[in-house]
Amino acid sequence: LAFGEHSPLKANAQTLALTTLVSLELFKALGAVSMDQSIMRVPPIKNKALCIGVALPLCLHLTLLYTPLRSLFGLTALTLDDWRTVFLYAAPILIVDECLKALGRYVAPKPMAPAEKNEIFDSRASPPV
């Protein structure tokens, strides 16, 4: 069977799936450096804790893939073509995230100047003549 208990195809499929999910989450974390500003305006490199929080799981995942530990978890080492596939499916989360941020900036109400707030409050407090 192609996807039997100890099949190399099964191990490769599992590794691709796991690596895609891990990469997707790491890209999502990098995009979450700001809730409303673009990743181009607020680069993740400015947040050291975020960089460590992304680098550590990435290193752990690479350790699983490229050391003898991989056989313990039923994983295989990925080729360059495999990494391209992972990137192809995981990276679009950055585009989706940036589009949602842009939409949020467009739809979100603009903050009022203090003078405008006072005018609204004053007009509600006194009845029209």
C-alpha positions in Angstrom: 0.0 0.0 0.0 1.2 3.5 -0.9 0.1 5.0 2.4 0.7 2.0 4.7 1.9 2.0 8.2 5.6 2.7 7.4 5.3 4.1 3.9 7.7 6.8 2.8 4.8 8.5 1.0 2.8 8.7 4.2 5.7 10.1 6.1 6.4 12.7 3.4 2.7 13.7 3.3 2.6 14.0 7.1 5.7 16.1 7.1 4.4 18.4 4.4 1.1 18.8 6.3 2.8 19.5 9.6 5.3 21.9 8.2 2.7 23.8 6.2 0.6 24.2 9.4 3.7 25.3 11.5 4.7 27.7 8.7 1.2 29.1 8.5 1.1 29.8 12.2 4.6 31.4 12.1 3.6 33.7 9.2 0.4 34.5 11.1 2.4 35.5 14.1 4.7 37.7 12.1 1.7 39.4 10.5 0.2 40.0 14.0 2.9 42.5 15.0 0.2 45.2 14.6 -3.5 44.7 14.6 -4.2 47.5 12.2 -0.9 48.7 10.6 0.7 47.0 7.7 3.7 44.7 8.1 5.5 47.1 5.9 5.0 50.0 8.4 5.6 48.0 11.6 8.2 45.3 10.6 8.3 42.3 12.9 12.1 42.8 13.4 11.2 45.7 15.7 9.6 43.3 18.2 12.4 41.1 19.7 10.0 39.0 21.7 8.0 38.2 18.6 11.2 37.3 16.7 12.3 35.0 19.4 8.8 33.6 19.6 9.0 32.7 15.9 12.6 31.6 15.7 12.4 29.2 18.6 9.5 27.0 17.2 11.1 27.2 13.8 14.4 25.9 15.1 12.5 23.1 17.0 10.7 22.1 13.9 13.8 22.1 11.8 15.5 20.0 14.5 12.6 17.5 14.2 13.0 17.4 10.4 16.8 17.2 10.0 17.9 15.0 13.0 17.4 11.4 13.8 14.4 12.5 15.9 12.3 12.5 12.6 12.0 8.7 12.6 10.6 8.8 16.1 7.8 11.1 14.9 7.3 9.5 11.5 8.6 12.5 9.5 11.0 12.9 6.6 13.5 15.6 5.6 12.0 18.0 3.1 13.5 18.8 -0.3 13.8 22.3 -1.7 10.7 21.5 -3.9 8.8 20.5 -0.8 9.7 23.8 0.9 8.5 25.7 -2.2 5.2 23.8 -1.8 5.0 24.7 1.9 5.6 28.3 1.1 3.1 28.3 -1.7 0.3 27.2 0.7 1.4 28.9 3.9 2.5 32.4 2.8 -0.9 33.6 1.5 -1.9 34.1 5.1 0.2 37.3 5.0 -1.7 38.6 2.1 -5.1 37.7 3.7 -4.0 39.4 6.9 -2.8 42.5 5.1 -6.1 42.8 3.2 -8.1 42.4 6.4 -6.0 45.2 8.1 -6.5 47.5 5.1 -10.2 46.8 5.1 -10.3 47.5 8.9 -8.5 50.8 8.3 -11.0 51.7 5.6 -14.1 50.7 7.4 -13.1 51.8 11.0 -14.5 55.1 12.1 -12.1 58.0 12.1 -11.2 59.5 15.5 -12.8 62.9 16.1 -10.9 65.9 17.1 -11.6 67.2 20.6 -13.4 70.3 19.3 -15.8 68.0 17.3 -16.5 65.9 20.4 -17.4 69.0 22.3 -19.8 70.3 19.6 -21.7 67.0 19.5 -21.9 66.9 23.3 -23.1 70.5 23.5 -25.7 70.0 20.8 -27.2 67.0 22.7 -27.2 68.8 26.0 -29.2 71.8 25.0 -32.5 71.5 23.2 -32.8 73.2 19.8 -34.5 76.7 19.9 
